[in-house]
Every structure is written in structure tokens, then in C-alpha cells.
Amino acid sequence: MVTVKQIIQFITIVCLSALFQMTAYAHPGHGQTGPTHYVTEPQHAIVMVAALLSIVMITIAVRMFVLPVKRQS
């Protein structure tokens, strides 16, 4: 069984890994094409999808493991 401590450790690792990303670099299109640039460029789209998946995974983990533990006590 997964403990609350293990879930917190996992979430901590995920959050810390976001802080240590590769150095950002500029590419053509910044400030020229408007907000659609951030959705259509793979460099931005991949990061947005990864962030969304991380949020979904954390939400599922909290609902599955943390909330049932709190309800039992």
C-alpha cells in the first residue's frame, strides 16, 4: 500500500524537477505571431501538455490516496 509520505515525496520530486529544466532558448516567432504561437509551436505545446498531465496526476493521487485516509480518521 502506498503511504501518504510516499505520495508527498513523489509530488515533491515532480515539483522540484520542474525547477531544474533545461536552459530556455529563444526561437523565431516570439512577439510576432500573437498568442497562437504558444499553442502551435511544439516547444510550447509539449511543456503545456506535460504541465497539464502533471496536474492531472497529482489530482488523481490526492483523490485516491490522501482523501480516503483523511475520511477514515
MOJOZI-V961532 format. One record per pair of residues at least 12 apart in sequence whose ideal C-beta (glycine too) atoms are under 7 Angstrom apart, sorted by the first residue. I is the first residue (numbers start at 0). J is the second residue. Records with the same first field share a line. If there is no record, write none. Layout:
BEGIN
I=J, J
END
This chain:
BEGIN
1=64
3=64, 65, 68
6=60, 64, 65
10=57
13=53
26=42
28=40
END
